[in-house]
Amino acid sequence: MTHLVPLAKELDEDKVTPGVLGFIVFAVMALAVWGLMKSMNRHMGRVDFPESEDPGARGGREGAEVAGAEKRG
């Protein structure tokens, strides 16, 4: 235990650290972000919308072939 005393004397007393208040602010912000993410996931799960059957909106070759045929003809 006596070998820790010189280490304690080497600490700079003018050094500024966040301390307990910084930890509390960080913890509150982390909890707020966690709560917002949970709420966002819940709201995004409730979103339901009908998808249109627009052939041009489809991706891939099939949609491109239909679009090309419409232009030609």
LINGICOR-V768397 format. One record per residue. RES is the residue in three letters. SS is DSSP state (H for helix, E for strand, L for the rest). PSI is psi in whole degrees, 0 to 359 (999 if undefined). OMEGA is omega in whole degrees, 0 to 359 (NA if undefined). Layout:
RES;SS;PSI;OMEGA  RES;SS;PSI;OMEGA
This chain:
MET;L;328;182  THR;H;339;180  HIS;H;350;177  LEU;H;342;182  VAL;H;316;178  PRO;H;327;178  LEU;H;323;180  ALA;H;328;180  LYS;H;338;181  GLU;L;349;180  LEU;L;136;180  ASP;L;118;182  GLU;L;344;178  ASP;L;357;181  LYS;L;132;181  VAL;L;129;178  THR;L;158;182  PRO;L;326;176  GLY;H;200;184  VAL;H;320;180  LEU;H;318;177  GLY;H;319;178  PHE;H;318;181  ILE;H;317;179  VAL;H;316;179  PHE;H;318;180  ALA;H;319;179  VAL;H;318;179  MET;H;320;179  ALA;H;318;177  LEU;H;322;178  ALA;H;317;179  VAL;H;318;178  TRP;H;315;180  GLY;H;319;178  LEU;H;320;179  MET;H;319;179  LYS;H;317;179  SER;H;319;179  MET;H;317;179  ASN;H;320;179  ARG;H;316;180  HIS;H;322;179  MET;H;330;177  GLY;H;334;180  ARG;H;344;183  VAL;L;127;178  ASP;L;123;180  PHE;L;146;178  PRO;L;138;178  GLU;L;140;180  SER;L;155;179  GLU;L;38;180  ASP;L;119;182  PRO;H;333;179  GLY;H;341;181  ALA;H;344;180  ARG;L;147;178  GLY;L;175;175  GLY;H;187;183  ARG;H;322;184  GLU;H;315;178  GLY;H;323;180  ALA;H;322;180  GLU;H;319;179  VAL;H;317;180  ALA;H;321;178  GLY;H;323;179  ALA;H;325;179  GLU;H;325;181  LYS;H;323;182  ARG;H;327;190  GLY;L;999;NA
